[in-house]
Amino acid sequence: MAIAVYNDLKTKAASWLRRSGNATYVAEVPDMITLAEGRLNAELGPLETNVTLTGSVGSRSLDISSYTIVEPIALWITPASGDDEDRLDQQSPANMNYLGSNGRPRQWAYDSEDAIKLDCPCDTAYSFRFRHRGRFALSASSTTNWLLENRPDVYLAAALGWGSAYLENFKGAATWMAFLDTEIPKVAHTLAKGRKGTLTVDPALGMIGHVPRFNYTTGQ
């Protein structure tokens, strides 16, 4: 069984903890994962993640309340056809030109930790790809992230370390923690390489003196 989403991780962690004849501690597994994410957040920092959001006809708001966002990065409209994604222009909430009629959004603003605001209400239920930096916090609504997709062994080991401690299997806990001591620095190195050159500019700065903003990602 592959470990691709939150439910896979919970199932596999319960299965591994049951191997030594212990009862199935299904109810405690989410707590073990949450504790594991505490260490991952402390040692790896915010993680860049893509999530899919869906707009509602007549609404300019996109709900992001289920995600633990540290920093927004970019928003794209994802077409249903084979066309390329369309990257929306980010503005500050104060500077965005809000339109009253329904249409295809062209701009967006990070309004709060709970919502993204679009420059116009959607005229159809568009699908969006939102990229942000956020904390490790798997849940029923946020089911995967880069680490779970690329290093599920690290995620599982972190959960099993706490699970072994819960079962008072301290030798097992030490084994998993030793594995993490070796592998987390490798993950940190991979993430650090990916972050190099990823620079963002505060949207408000682009409005100073009406000077066009430079996009460090595209070079335009």
Phi and psi restraints in degrees (value plus and minus 20) as a CYANA .aco file:
   2 ALA   PHI     -93.9   -53.9
   2 ALA   PSI     132.5   172.5
   3 ILE   PHI    -129.1   -89.1
   3 ILE   PSI      73.4   113.4
   4 ALA   PHI    -134.2   -94.2
   4 ALA   PSI     -48.6    -8.6
   5 VAL   PHI    -154.0  -114.0
   5 VAL   PSI     152.7   192.7
   6 TYR   PHI     -74.1   -34.1
   6 TYR   PSI     -66.0   -26.0
   7 ASN   PHI     -83.0   -43.0
   7 ASN   PSI     -56.6   -16.6
   8 ASP   PHI     -80.5   -40.5
   8 ASP   PSI     -63.8   -23.8
   9 LEU   PHI     -83.7   -43.7
   9 LEU   PSI     -63.4   -23.4
  10 LYS   PHI     -82.9   -42.9
  10 LYS   PSI     -64.3   -24.3
  11 THR   PHI     -83.6   -43.6
  11 THR   PSI     -65.1   -25.1
  12 LYS   PHI     -88.5   -48.5
  12 LYS   PSI     -59.3   -19.3
  13 ALA   PHI     -82.6   -42.6
  13 ALA   PSI     -63.3   -23.3
  14 ALA   PHI     -83.1   -43.1
  14 ALA   PSI     -58.7   -18.7
  15 SER   PHI     -85.6   -45.6
  15 SER   PSI     -64.1   -24.1
  16 TRP   PHI     -87.0   -47.0
  16 TRP   PSI     -56.5   -16.5
  17 LEU   PHI     -91.2   -51.2
  17 LEU   PSI     -40.5    -0.5
  18 ARG   PHI    -105.9   -65.9
  18 ARG   PSI     -31.2     8.8
  19 ARG   PHI     -79.7   -39.7
  19 ARG   PSI     -54.2   -14.2
  20 SER   PHI    -107.7   -67.7
  20 SER   PSI      -5.0    35.0
  21 GLY   PHI      73.3   113.3
  21 GLY   PSI     -16.6    23.4
  22 ASN   PHI     -94.4   -54.4
  22 ASN   PSI     139.1   179.1
  23 ALA   PHI     -88.3   -48.3
  23 ALA   PSI     143.2   183.2
  24 THR   PHI    -101.4   -61.4
  24 THR   PSI      96.6   136.6
  25 TYR   PHI    -119.5   -79.5
  25 TYR   PSI      40.2    80.2
  26 VAL   PHI     -82.0   -42.0
  26 VAL   PSI     -61.2   -21.2
  27 ALA   PHI     -84.4   -44.4
  27 ALA   PSI     -48.9    -8.9
  28 GLU   PHI    -108.5   -68.5
  28 GLU   PSI     -35.4     4.6
  29 VAL   PHI     -79.1   -39.1
  29 VAL   PSI     -63.7   -23.7
  30 PRO   PHI     -77.6   -37.6
  30 PRO   PSI     -56.2   -16.2
  31 ASP   PHI     -85.6   -45.6
  31 ASP   PSI     -58.5   -18.5
  32 MET   PHI     -82.8   -42.8
  32 MET   PSI     -60.1   -20.1
  33 ILE   PHI     -87.8   -47.8
  33 ILE   PSI     -61.3   -21.3
  34 THR   PHI     -81.5   -41.5
  34 THR   PSI     -63.5   -23.5
  35 LEU   PHI     -84.8   -44.8
  35 LEU   PSI     -58.7   -18.7
  36 ALA   PHI     -81.1   -41.1
  36 ALA   PSI     -60.4   -20.4
  37 GLU   PHI     -87.5   -47.5
  37 GLU   PSI     -44.9    -4.9
  38 GLY   PHI     -79.6   -39.6
  38 GLY   PSI     -64.9   -24.9
  39 ARG   PHI     -89.0   -49.0
  39 ARG   PSI     -61.9   -21.9
  40 LEU   PHI     -80.9   -40.9
  40 LEU   PSI     -61.5   -21.5
  41 ASN   PHI     -84.4   -44.4
  41 ASN   PSI     -60.0   -20.0
  42 ALA   PHI     -88.0   -48.0
  42 ALA   PSI     -56.9   -16.9
  43 GLU   PHI    -116.6   -76.6
  43 GLU   PSI     -45.9    -5.9
  44 LEU   PHI    -127.1   -87.1
  44 LEU   PSI     -39.7     0.3
  45 GLY   PHI      54.3    94.3
  45 GLY   PSI    -194.7  -154.7
  46 PRO   PHI     -79.7   -39.7
  46 PRO   PSI     124.5   164.5
  47 LEU   PHI    -135.1   -95.1
  47 LEU   PSI     114.6   154.6
  48 GLU   PHI     -94.8   -54.8
  48 GLU   PSI     110.4   150.4
  49 THR   PHI    -160.8  -120.8
  49 THR   PSI     123.8   163.8
  50 ASN   PHI    -123.2   -83.2
  50 ASN   PSI     113.3   153.3
  51 VAL   PHI    -150.1  -110.1
  51 VAL   PSI     133.1   173.1
  52 THR   PHI    -117.7   -77.7
  52 THR   PSI     108.7   148.7
  53 LEU   PHI    -139.4   -99.4
  53 LEU   PSI     130.6   170.6
  54 THR   PHI    -143.8  -103.8
  54 THR   PSI     107.6   147.6
  55 GLY   PHI    -101.9   -61.9
  55 GLY   PSI     140.5   180.5
  56 SER   PHI    -134.9   -94.9
  56 SER   PSI     120.1   160.1
  57 VAL   PHI     -79.1   -39.1
  57 VAL   PSI     109.9   149.9
  58 GLY   PHI      65.7   105.7
  58 GLY   PSI     -19.1    20.9
  59 SER   PHI    -139.3   -99.3
  59 SER   PSI     120.6   160.6
  60 ARG   PHI    -121.7   -81.7
  60 ARG   PSI     -13.8    26.2
  61 SER   PHI    -127.7   -87.7
  61 SER   PSI     118.3   158.3
  62 LEU   PHI    -135.9   -95.9
  62 LEU   PSI     105.2   145.2
  63 ASP   PHI     -98.7   -58.7
  63 ASP   PSI     102.2   142.2
  64 ILE   PHI    -145.6  -105.6
  64 ILE   PSI       0.5    40.5
  65 SER   PHI     -86.1   -46.1
  65 SER   PSI     -40.5    -0.5
  66 SER   PHI    -106.2   -66.2
  66 SER   PSI     -21.1    18.9
  67 TYR   PHI    -129.9   -89.9
  67 TYR   PSI     125.3   165.3
  68 THR   PHI    -114.1   -74.1
  68 THR   PSI      61.0   101.0
  69 ILE   PHI    -106.6   -66.6
  69 ILE   PSI     109.2   149.2
  70 VAL   PHI    -118.9   -78.9
  70 VAL   PSI     -59.6   -19.6
  71 GLU   PHI    -173.9  -133.9
  71 GLU   PSI     106.5   146.5
  72 PRO   PHI     -96.4   -56.4
  72 PRO   PSI     129.1   169.1
  73 ILE   PHI    -139.3   -99.3
  73 ILE   PSI     -76.3   -36.3
  74 ALA   PHI    -180.0  -140.0
  74 ALA   PSI     140.3   180.3
  75 LEU   PHI    -157.5  -117.5
  75 LEU   PSI     111.7   151.7
  76 TRP   PHI    -142.9  -102.9
  76 TRP   PSI     127.3   167.3
  77 ILE   PHI    -106.0   -66.0
  77 ILE   PSI     109.0   149.0
  78 THR   PHI    -122.2   -82.2
  78 THR   PSI      90.7   130.7
  79 PRO   PHI     -92.0   -52.0
  79 PRO   PSI     132.2   172.2
  80 ALA   PHI     -93.3   -53.3
  80 ALA   PSI     -48.5    -8.5
  81 SER   PHI    -104.2   -64.2
  81 SER   PSI    -188.2  -148.2
  82 GLY   PHI    -106.1   -66.1
  82 GLY   PSI     -10.0    30.0
  83 ASP   PHI     -86.8   -46.8
  83 ASP   PSI     140.6   180.6
  84 ASP   PHI     -89.3   -49.3
  84 ASP   PSI     134.8   174.8
  85 GLU   PHI     -84.7   -44.7
  85 GLU   PSI     130.2   170.2
  86 ASP   PHI    -132.1   -92.1
  86 ASP   PSI      94.6   134.6
  87 ARG   PHI     -99.6   -59.6
  87 ARG   PSI     106.9   146.9
  88 LEU   PHI    -103.4   -63.4
  88 LEU   PSI     130.4   170.4
  89 ASP   PHI    -103.1   -63.1
  89 ASP   PSI     105.0   145.0
  90 GLN   PHI    -103.2   -63.2
  90 GLN   PSI     115.9   155.9
  91 GLN   PHI    -147.9  -107.9
  91 GLN   PSI     144.6   184.6
  92 SER   PHI     -99.0   -59.0
  92 SER   PSI     132.0   172.0
  93 PRO   PHI     -75.4   -35.4
  93 PRO   PSI     -53.1   -13.1
  94 ALA   PHI     -95.9   -55.9
  94 ALA   PSI     -46.5    -6.5
  95 ASN   PHI    -119.3   -79.3
  95 ASN   PSI     -31.9     8.1
  96 MET   PHI     -90.8   -50.8
  96 MET   PSI     120.9   160.9
  97 ASN   PHI    -107.2   -67.2
  97 ASN   PSI      81.4   121.4
  98 TYR   PHI    -101.0   -61.0
  98 TYR   PSI     105.8   145.8
  99 LEU   PHI    -120.2   -80.2
  99 LEU   PSI     126.7   166.7
 100 GLY   PHI    -108.3   -68.3
 100 GLY   PSI     -47.3    -7.3
 101 SER   PHI    -111.2   -71.2
 101 SER   PSI     132.3   172.3
 102 ASN   PHI     -84.5   -44.5
 102 ASN   PSI     127.1   167.1
 103 GLY   PHI    -194.8  -154.8
 103 GLY   PSI    -185.9  -145.9
 104 ARG   PHI    -112.9   -72.9
 104 ARG   PSI      98.1   138.1
 105 PRO   PHI     -81.0   -41.0
 105 PRO   PSI     123.2   163.2
 106 ARG   PHI    -140.7  -100.7
 106 ARG   PSI     -40.8    -0.8
 107 GLN   PHI    -153.5  -113.5
 107 GLN   PSI     141.2   181.2
 108 TRP   PHI    -169.1  -129.1
 108 TRP   PSI     139.7   179.7
 109 ALA   PHI    -159.6  -119.6
 109 ALA   PSI     121.5   161.5
 110 TYR   PHI    -101.5   -61.5
 110 TYR   PSI      76.9   116.9
 111 ASP   PHI     -97.7   -57.7
 111 ASP   PSI     -58.1   -18.1
 112 SER   PHI    -187.5  -147.5
 112 SER   PSI    -199.7  -159.7
 113 GLU   PHI     -88.2   -48.2
 113 GLU   PSI     -31.6     8.4
 114 ASP   PHI    -123.6   -83.6
 114 ASP   PSI     -38.8     1.2
 115 ALA   PHI    -172.1  -132.1
 115 ALA   PSI     125.8   165.8
 116 ILE   PHI    -123.8   -83.8
 116 ILE   PSI     116.8   156.8
 117 LYS   PHI    -126.3   -86.3
 117 LYS   PSI     115.1   155.1
 118 LEU   PHI    -119.5   -79.5
 118 LEU   PSI     139.7   179.7
 119 ASP   PHI     -91.9   -51.9
 119 ASP   PSI     -38.1     1.9
 120 CYS   PHI    -168.2  -128.2
 120 CYS   PSI     135.5   175.5
 121 PRO   PHI     -84.2   -44.2
 121 PRO   PSI     126.0   166.0
 122 CYS   PHI     -91.0   -51.0
 122 CYS   PSI     119.0   159.0
 123 ASP   PHI    -113.1   -73.1
 123 ASP   PSI     -24.5    15.5
 124 THR   PHI    -174.5  -134.5
 124 THR   PSI     148.6   188.6
 125 ALA   PHI    -101.3   -61.3
 125 ALA   PSI      56.3    96.3
 126 TYR   PHI     -85.1   -45.1
 126 TYR   PSI     129.5   169.5
 127 SER   PHI    -120.1   -80.1
 127 SER   PSI     117.0   157.0
 128 PHE   PHI    -143.2  -103.2
 128 PHE   PSI     127.9   167.9
 129 ARG   PHI    -129.6   -89.6
 129 ARG   PSI      99.5   139.5
 130 PHE   PHI    -131.2   -91.2
 130 PHE   PSI     103.4   143.4
 131 ARG   PHI    -127.8   -87.8
 131 ARG   PSI     111.4   151.4
 132 HIS   PHI    -170.8  -130.8
 132 HIS   PSI     144.5   184.5
 133 ARG   PHI    -117.9   -77.9
 133 ARG   PSI     109.9   149.9
 134 GLY   PHI    -166.8  -126.8
 134 GLY   PSI     147.9   187.9
 135 ARG   PHI     -99.5   -59.5
 135 ARG   PSI     137.2   177.2
 136 PHE   PHI     -88.1   -48.1
 136 PHE   PSI      98.9   138.9
 137 ALA   PHI    -183.5  -143.5
 137 ALA   PSI      52.5    92.5
 138 LEU   PHI     -85.0   -45.0
 138 LEU   PSI     126.8   166.8
 139 SER   PHI    -179.6  -139.6
 139 SER   PSI    -198.7  -158.7
 140 ALA   PHI     -83.9   -43.9
 140 ALA   PSI     -47.9    -7.9
 141 SER   PHI    -119.0   -79.0
 141 SER   PSI     -39.5     0.5
 142 SER   PHI    -141.6  -101.6
 142 SER   PSI      68.8   108.8
 143 THR   PHI    -111.6   -71.6
 143 THR   PSI     -31.3     8.7
 144 THR   PHI    -174.8  -134.8
 144 THR   PSI     149.5   189.5
 145 ASN   PHI    -178.9  -138.9
 145 ASN   PSI     159.7   199.7
 146 TRP   PHI     -78.0   -38.0
 146 TRP   PSI     -63.6   -23.6
 147 LEU   PHI     -85.6   -45.6
 147 LEU   PSI     -63.7   -23.7
 148 LEU   PHI     -85.0   -45.0
 148 LEU   PSI     -55.0   -15.0
 149 GLU   PHI     -93.1   -53.1
 149 GLU   PSI     -56.0   -16.0
 150 ASN   PHI    -123.7   -83.7
 150 ASN   PSI     -50.4   -10.4
 151 ARG   PHI    -156.2  -116.2
 151 ARG   PSI      45.5    85.5
 152 PRO   PHI     -82.0   -42.0
 152 PRO   PSI     -44.2    -4.2
 153 ASP   PHI     -84.4   -44.4
 153 ASP   PSI     -56.6   -16.6
 154 VAL   PHI     -89.3   -49.3
 154 VAL   PSI     -63.9   -23.9
 155 TYR   PHI     -81.0   -41.0
 155 TYR   PSI     -66.5   -26.5
 156 LEU   PHI     -84.5   -44.5
 156 LEU   PSI     -63.5   -23.5
 157 ALA   PHI     -81.6   -41.6
 157 ALA   PSI     -59.9   -19.9
 158 ALA   PHI     -83.7   -43.7
 158 ALA   PSI     -59.9   -19.9
 159 ALA   PHI     -89.9   -49.9
 159 ALA   PSI     -59.6   -19.6
 160 LEU   PHI     -90.1   -50.1
 160 LEU   PSI     -47.8    -7.8
 161 GLY   PHI     -80.9   -40.9
 161 GLY   PSI     -66.5   -26.5
 162 TRP   PHI     -90.5   -50.5
 162 TRP   PSI     -55.4   -15.4
 163 GLY   PHI     -83.9   -43.9
 163 GLY   PSI     -60.8   -20.8
 164 SER   PHI     -85.0   -45.0
 164 SER   PSI     -59.4   -19.4
 165 ALA   PHI     -84.1   -44.1
 165 ALA   PSI     -59.1   -19.1
 166 TYR   PHI     -80.8   -40.8
 166 TYR   PSI     -57.5   -17.5
 167 LEU   PHI    -104.6   -64.6
 167 LEU   PSI     -15.1    24.9
 168 GLU   PHI      40.3    80.3
 168 GLU   PSI       9.8    49.8
 169 ASN   PHI    -116.5   -76.5
 169 ASN   PSI      57.4    97.4
 170 PHE   PHI     -92.2   -52.2
 170 PHE   PSI     -46.1    -6.1
 171 LYS   PHI     -86.3   -46.3
 171 LYS   PSI     -63.5   -23.5
 172 GLY   PHI     -84.2   -44.2
 172 GLY   PSI     -61.1   -21.1
 173 ALA   PHI     -80.4   -40.4
 173 ALA   PSI     -61.9   -21.9
 174 ALA   PHI     -84.4   -44.4
 174 ALA   PSI     -55.8   -15.8
 175 THR   PHI     -83.5   -43.5
 175 THR   PSI     -66.3   -26.3
 176 TRP   PHI     -87.6   -47.6
 176 TRP   PSI     -58.4   -18.4
 177 MET   PHI     -86.8   -46.8
 177 MET   PSI     -55.7   -15.7
 178 ALA   PHI     -85.5   -45.5
 178 ALA   PSI     -58.8   -18.8
 179 PHE   PHI     -81.4   -41.4
 179 PHE   PSI     -64.1   -24.1
 180 LEU   PHI     -85.6   -45.6
 180 LEU   PSI     -57.7   -17.7
 181 ASP   PHI     -79.6   -39.6
 181 ASP   PSI     -49.8    -9.8
 182 THR   PHI    -105.2   -65.2
 182 THR   PSI     -62.1   -22.1
 183 GLU   PHI    -107.5   -67.5
 183 GLU   PSI     -51.1   -11.1
 184 ILE   PHI     -82.1   -42.1
 184 ILE   PSI     -61.4   -21.4
 185 PRO   PHI     -80.6   -40.6
 185 PRO   PSI     -52.3   -12.3
 186 LYS   PHI     -86.3   -46.3
 186 LYS   PSI     -63.2   -23.2
 187 VAL   PHI     -83.4   -43.4
 187 VAL   PSI     -62.6   -22.6
 188 ALA   PHI     -79.9   -39.9
 188 ALA   PSI     -59.2   -19.2
 189 HIS   PHI     -85.0   -45.0
 189 HIS   PSI     -62.3   -22.3
 190 THR   PHI     -83.0   -43.0
 190 THR   PSI     -63.5   -23.5
 191 LEU   PHI     -86.3   -46.3
 191 LEU   PSI     -58.5   -18.5
 192 ALA   PHI     -82.9   -42.9
 192 ALA   PSI     -59.5   -19.5
 193 LYS   PHI     -84.6   -44.6
 193 LYS   PSI     -57.9   -17.9
 194 GLY   PHI     -89.9   -49.9
 194 GLY   PSI     -47.0    -7.0
 195 ARG   PHI    -101.0   -61.0
 195 ARG   PSI     -40.3    -0.3
 196 LYS   PHI     -81.7   -41.7
 196 LYS   PSI     112.1   152.1
 197 GLY   PHI      63.3   103.3
 197 GLY   PSI     -25.7    14.3
 198 THR   PHI    -109.9   -69.9
 198 THR   PSI      70.7   110.7
 199 LEU   PHI    -130.8   -90.8
 199 LEU   PSI     124.9   164.9
 200 THR   PHI    -147.5  -107.5
 200 THR   PSI     136.1   176.1
 201 VAL   PHI    -138.6   -98.6
 201 VAL   PSI     116.3   156.3
 202 ASP   PHI     -77.8   -37.8
 202 ASP   PSI     104.4   144.4
 203 PRO   PHI     -74.2   -34.2
 203 PRO   PSI     -51.7   -11.7
 204 ALA   PHI     -83.8   -43.8
 204 ALA   PSI     -50.1   -10.1
 205 LEU   PHI     -85.8   -45.8
 205 LEU   PSI     -49.1    -9.1
 206 GLY   PHI     -88.2   -48.2
 206 GLY   PSI     -35.6     4.4
 207 MET   PHI    -114.1   -74.1
 207 MET   PSI     -30.4     9.6
 208 ILE   PHI     -86.4   -46.4
 208 ILE   PSI     100.3   140.3
 209 GLY   PHI      45.6    85.6
 209 GLY   PSI      -5.4    34.6
 210 HIS   PHI      37.3    77.3
 210 HIS   PSI      13.1    53.1
 211 VAL   PHI    -105.2   -65.2
 211 VAL   PSI     108.5   148.5
 212 PRO   PHI     -77.1   -37.1
 212 PRO   PSI     122.7   162.7
 213 ARG   PHI    -101.0   -61.0
 213 ARG   PSI     124.0   164.0
 214 PHE   PHI    -117.5   -77.5
 214 PHE   PSI     111.8   151.8
 215 ASN   PHI    -117.1   -77.1
 215 ASN   PSI      90.0   130.0
 216 TYR   PHI     -91.2   -51.2
 216 TYR   PSI     -37.1     2.9
 217 THR   PHI     -99.3   -59.3
 217 THR   PSI     -64.8   -24.8
 218 THR   PHI    -115.0   -75.0
 218 THR   PSI     -38.9     1.1
 219 GLY   PHI      59.3    99.3
 219 GLY   PSI      -5.0    35.0
